[in-house]
Amino acid sequence: MSDVVFFDVMRQGLWLAVMISAPLLGAALLAGVTVGLFQALTSVQEMTLTFVPKVLAMLVVFWVSMSFMSGALVEYFRAQIIPLIIGG
C-alpha cells in the first residue's frame, strides 16, 4: 500500500469520526449551555445538575442517530477498508 492510499484512507476515517461524534458533542454542548444558563439565573450550584442532563441528552441523541452512525461505519468499511484487505 502506498503512502497516498494510506493517508487518503486515514483522512476519510478521521472525517467519519468527526461526522459520527458531531451529534453527540452538539447535544452535550447544548445541554451544558442550557444548564449553565439555568444555574447562572437561579444561583443553584449543584454538581449533579450539570452531569445528568448532559448524559441524558447524549443518550437520546445516540439512540436517535444510531442507525446513521452504524450505516456510515458499515459503508466506510465496505468502500475503503475491505477492498484494501482483499487487494493486499
C-alpha positions as a Markdown table, in Angstrom:
| # | Residue | x | y | z |
|---|---|---|---|---|
| 1 | Met | 0.0 | 0.0 | 0.0 |
| 2 | Ser | 1.4 | 3.4 | -1.0 |
| 3 | Asp | 1.6 | 6.4 | 1.3 |
| 4 | Val | -1.0 | 8.2 | -0.8 |
| 5 | Val | -3.6 | 5.5 | -0.3 |
| 6 | Phe | -2.8 | 5.2 | 3.4 |
| 7 | Phe | -3.2 | 8.9 | 4.1 |
| 8 | Asp | -6.4 | 9.1 | 2.0 |
| 9 | Val | -8.0 | 6.2 | 4.0 |
| 10 | Met | -6.8 | 7.8 | 7.2 |
| 11 | Arg | -8.2 | 11.2 | 6.2 |
| 12 | Gln | -11.6 | 9.7 | 5.3 |
| 13 | Gly | -11.6 | 7.7 | 8.6 |
| 14 | Leu | -10.9 | 10.9 | 10.6 |
| 15 | Trp | -13.6 | 12.8 | 8.8 |
| 16 | Leu | -16.0 | 9.9 | 9.5 |
| 17 | Ala | -15.1 | 10.1 | 13.2 |
| 18 | Val | -15.9 | 13.8 | 13.2 |
| 19 | Met | -19.3 | 13.2 | 11.5 |
| 20 | Ile | -20.2 | 10.5 | 13.9 |
| 21 | Ser | -19.2 | 12.4 | 17.0 |
| 22 | Ala | -20.7 | 15.7 | 16.0 |
| 23 | Pro | -24.4 | 15.0 | 17.0 |
| 24 | Leu | -23.3 | 13.7 | 20.5 |
| 25 | Leu | -20.9 | 16.6 | 21.1 |
| 26 | Gly | -23.5 | 19.1 | 19.9 |
| 27 | Ala | -26.1 | 17.6 | 22.3 |
| 28 | Ala | -23.6 | 17.8 | 25.2 |
| 29 | Leu | -22.8 | 21.4 | 24.3 |
| 30 | Leu | -26.4 | 22.5 | 24.0 |
| 31 | Ala | -27.3 | 20.8 | 27.3 |
| 32 | Gly | -24.3 | 22.3 | 29.0 |
| 33 | Val | -25.1 | 25.8 | 27.9 |
| 34 | Thr | -28.7 | 25.4 | 28.9 |
| 35 | Val | -27.9 | 24.1 | 32.3 |
| 36 | Gly | -25.2 | 26.7 | 32.8 |
| 37 | Leu | -27.6 | 29.5 | 31.9 |
| 38 | Phe | -30.2 | 28.0 | 34.3 |
| 39 | Gln | -27.6 | 27.8 | 37.1 |
| 40 | Ala | -26.5 | 31.4 | 36.5 |
| 41 | Leu | -30.1 | 32.7 | 36.5 |
| 42 | Thr | -31.2 | 30.8 | 39.6 |
| 43 | Ser | -27.8 | 30.7 | 41.6 |
| 44 | Val | -28.2 | 26.9 | 42.0 |
| 45 | Gln | -24.8 | 25.3 | 42.1 |
| 46 | Glu | -25.4 | 21.6 | 42.2 |
| 47 | Met | -22.8 | 19.3 | 40.5 |
| 48 | Thr | -25.3 | 16.6 | 39.5 |
| 49 | Leu | -27.4 | 19.3 | 37.8 |
| 50 | Thr | -24.6 | 19.7 | 35.2 |
| 51 | Phe | -23.9 | 16.0 | 34.7 |
| 52 | Val | -27.3 | 14.3 | 34.5 |
| 53 | Pro | -28.9 | 16.4 | 31.7 |
| 54 | Lys | -25.8 | 16.1 | 29.6 |
| 55 | Val | -25.8 | 12.3 | 29.9 |
| 56 | Leu | -29.5 | 12.1 | 29.2 |
| 57 | Ala | -29.2 | 14.4 | 26.2 |
| 58 | Met | -26.3 | 12.3 | 24.8 |
| 59 | Leu | -28.2 | 9.1 | 25.3 |
| 60 | Val | -31.2 | 10.4 | 23.5 |
| 61 | Val | -29.2 | 11.7 | 20.6 |
| 62 | Phe | -27.2 | 8.4 | 20.5 |
| 63 | Trp | -30.4 | 6.4 | 20.4 |
| 64 | Val | -31.9 | 8.6 | 17.6 |
| 65 | Ser | -28.7 | 8.7 | 15.4 |
| 66 | Met | -27.6 | 5.1 | 16.0 |
| 67 | Ser | -28.7 | 4.0 | 12.5 |
| 68 | Phe | -26.8 | 6.8 | 10.9 |
| 69 | Met | -23.7 | 6.0 | 12.8 |
| 70 | Ser | -23.7 | 2.3 | 12.1 |
| 71 | Gly | -24.6 | 2.9 | 8.5 |
| 72 | Ala | -21.8 | 5.3 | 8.0 |
| 73 | Leu | -19.3 | 2.9 | 9.6 |
| 74 | Val | -20.5 | 0.0 | 7.5 |
| 75 | Glu | -20.3 | 2.0 | 4.3 |
| 76 | Tyr | -16.8 | 3.2 | 5.2 |
| 77 | Phe | -15.6 | -0.3 | 5.8 |
| 78 | Arg | -17.4 | -1.7 | 2.7 |
| 79 | Ala | -16.0 | 1.0 | 0.4 |
| 80 | Gln | -12.5 | 1.6 | 1.9 |
| 81 | Ile | -11.2 | -1.0 | 4.3 |
| 82 | Ile | -12.4 | -4.3 | 2.9 |
| 83 | Pro | -11.1 | -3.6 | -0.7 |
| 84 | Leu | -7.7 | -2.8 | 0.8 |
| 85 | Ile | -7.7 | -6.1 | 2.8 |
| 86 | Ile | -8.8 | -8.1 | -0.3 |
| 87 | Gly | -6.4 | -6.3 | -2.6 |
| 88 | Gly | -3.5 | -7.0 | -0.4 |
